[in-house]
């Protein structure tokens, strides 16, 4: 019985060993990240908003119809 098991075991090891190393090692090369640089002359949105608010205050400010109200004093003897 041992004479029959030894050749079958050797054939099984030979077949499984060749399939285990099929294809060779897999090497994954890391590529460097490409980061887009912001232009040096970029202006944030805050200064643009501030300019818009200042212009609106200057141009949309008080109207010419805003006059102080005159007090109405009742005449004596009339209610």
ABEGO torsion letter per residue (X at the ends): XAAAAAAAAAAAAAAAAAAAABGEBBBBBBBBBBBBBBBAABBBAAAAAAAAAAAAAAAABBBAABBBBBBBBBBBGBX
